[in-house]
Amino acid sequence: MSETTPVVTTDLDRLADRVEKAAALVQQLREDRARLERERDDLARKLRDTEQKLQGQDVAGLMGELTALKREQREWAGERREIASRVETLVKKLERLEG
């Protein structure tokens, strides 16, 4: 009997170790799942907030509109420079006429 007792104890010890490792792994997986669920919920909330800020507007459409506005702004700046140059020329002509 004394020969089987150490073998049984060793097997039981190994089994106990495996069960403890499995339990620790299950606990870790539960914690990971809970953390991932919190992250998912947080990201879903951020997505809803962003969608509300956009108020259903089409992002691609807004970007196209922004590009068109920037182009128009550049055109107006060019026109302003051209008009300033013309005014300057006219002022010089007036100064010559007065002088």
C-alpha positions in Angstrom: 0.0 0.0 0.0 2.8 2.4 0.8 4.0 2.2 -2.9 0.7 3.3 -4.4 0.1 6.1 -1.9 3.1 8.3 -3.1 2.0 7.7 -6.7 -1.6 8.6 -6.0 -0.5 11.7 -4.0 1.9 12.8 -6.9 -0.9 12.3 -9.4 -3.3 14.2 -7.2 -0.8 17.0 -6.7 -0.3 17.3 -10.5 -4.1 17.2 -11.0 -4.5 19.9 -8.3 -1.9 22.1 -10.0 -3.6 21.7 -13.4 -7.0 22.5 -11.9 -5.6 25.6 -10.2 -3.9 26.7 -13.5 -7.2 26.1 -15.4 -9.1 28.1 -12.8 -6.6 31.0 -12.9 -6.9 30.9 -16.7 -10.7 31.0 -16.6 -10.5 33.9 -14.2 -8.1 35.8 -16.4 -10.3 35.2 -19.4 -13.3 36.5 -17.5 -11.4 39.7 -16.6 -10.2 40.1 -20.2 -13.8 39.7 -21.4 -15.1 42.3 -18.9 -12.3 44.7 -19.9 -13.0 44.2 -23.6 -16.8 44.7 -23.0 -16.0 48.0 -21.2 -13.8 49.1 -24.1 -16.5 48.1 -26.7 -19.1 50.1 -24.7 -16.9 53.1 -24.5 -16.1 53.0 -28.2 -19.8 52.6 -29.0 -20.6 55.7 -26.9 -17.8 57.7 -28.6 -19.2 56.7 -32.0 -22.7 57.7 -31.1 -21.4 61.1 -29.8 -19.5 61.7 -33.0 -22.6 60.7 -35.1 -24.7 63.2 -33.1 -22.1 65.9 -33.7 -22.2 65.3 -37.4 -26.0 65.4 -37.2 -26.3 63.0 -40.1 -24.2 65.1 -42.4 -22.2 63.4 -45.1 -18.5 63.6 -44.2 -17.4 63.1 -47.9 -19.8 65.9 -48.9 -18.5 68.2 -46.2 -14.9 67.5 -47.3 -15.8 68.3 -50.9 -17.5 71.5 -49.8 -14.5 72.5 -47.8 -12.2 71.9 -50.8 -14.4 74.1 -53.0 -14.4 76.9 -50.3 -10.7 76.8 -50.1 -10.4 77.0 -53.9 -12.8 79.9 -54.0 -10.8 81.6 -51.2 -7.6 81.3 -53.3 -9.4 82.8 -56.3 -10.6 85.7 -54.3 -7.2 86.4 -52.9 -5.8 86.5 -56.5 -8.6 88.9 -57.5 -7.8 91.1 -54.5 -4.1 91.3 -55.5 -5.1 92.1 -59.1 -7.5 94.9 -57.9 -4.9 96.3 -55.5 -2.4 96.4 -58.4 -4.9 98.2 -60.6 -5.7 100.7 -57.9 -2.0 101.4 -57.4 -1.6 102.0 -61.1 -4.6 104.4 -61.1 -3.2 106.3 -58.1 0.2 106.7 -59.9 -1.6 108.0 -63.0 -3.6 110.5 -60.8 -0.4 111.7 -59.1 1.2 112.3 -62.6 -1.9 114.2 -63.7 -1.8 116.4 -60.6 1.9 116.9 -60.7 
